[in-house]
Amino acid sequence: MKVLRLHDTAEGRLVDVEPREPGRFSMYVCGPTVYDVPHIGHARMALVFDVLRRYLEWSGLDVTFVSNITDIEDKIIARANERRIPFEELTTTYEKAWYDAMDQMGVRRPDADPHATAYVEKMVDFIGGLIDRGHAYETSDGVYFSIETLPGYGLLARQPLESLRAGASERLEQAEDKRSPFDFALWKKAKPGEPTWPSPWGPGRPGWHIECTVMSLDLLGDGFDLHGGGQDLAFPHHENERAQALGGGHEFARHWVHNGWVEVEGKKMSKSLGNFTDLTDLLEQADARAYRLLILQSHYRSPLEVTGDTIERAERSLASLDAFARRTSDLPRADADVTVLERFVEAMDNDLQTPEATALLFDTTTRANAALDAGDVDTAATLAAAAKEIAGAMGLELRATAGEVDAATAALVRQRDEARAAKDFAAADRIRERLVASGWVVEDTASGTKVRRP
Ligand SMILES: [Zn+2]
């Protein structure tokens, strides 16, 4: 019987993933903090979980996918104050930038994208419950979760807390009257110049970790199937989400899945190292599908190196897939080759071995081409159907017609029309240049931007 196996961070090994309810699957993935343009590390996370979601659906499961938008947080407040604009203006701009980029990459929108600011009241209630249950305490500057009250804290860290203390001190919140250095803020009392909400502990705002706990439980219920995110979120963010849920008397995620980081020219990509690489740059310079292919060609838990060379190689591979799609577009309809599909399922069920699945895709196109060369149309048709099936299951779009407007281009056209409607002509021009660079002829018509191949 088919069983999906995934590496569960809480167990530190591969486990069988069996849904809470037969036929249905619930997953929560931490979304972006919208204070800047998305970087390619976030995009990897989004693509990895988009592939998982699509594969689960392709497998016949009814998937509910929730991914939040963090629209209130220290970095948002700092950036908005720097620019002297209301924080909502900043978050609206960057939420749009996030979804524009996701649309271009063919990352499907979540079924729900709860916003932290819309959940403050529920978070306040939840925090009150934690205090009542003896898991949280008030200090001069906020309300903190007491990790010593929760047996098993540190599960997702996968190492003793003592060894983390030295290495992670900069990631732990500093506060004078915390009982343990690992205790973390559930509620932050108001400081001047900050947006606030009312609470029993005075005006303030929620800490970051509480939003995901409250929103995931609210939308997916206790014991939802899977919680995902980048591996840098496992500790302390996910650890703390879990502590809050258990402290509140809930059953939390049944499985934890984390993707590896992105390396740019050999270094872990992060803004603090100064090698911040924004996704918009990548999407301007390359076929939006290239990054998905690159991500598929490496295992989701391995570090991924992104360089001009690896992106170019991915674009060349895409060109060969598109050529294959064109060559096989007129073949008679056929059922997909069963053996190929079985091998695909075997690879994907084995902790999402997308490198194997992608190699299988290319191998199948090679065999289909060879069958066509030999005049064996029936074999070619079943193999071509299988290739298209598995590419689709991983969200990889093959373009049979050079003139067809693909999803990424359609997204750009829409963004250009929005920019023009908002009289942001500089942005409209940048998008025009991007379309032209991808080989489109761009025309302004009464009904908006039209693109065609020359
Ligand atoms: Zn989260």
Residues whose N, C-alpha, C, O or C-beta is under 5 A from the ligand:
A	BS01	ZN	C30 C212
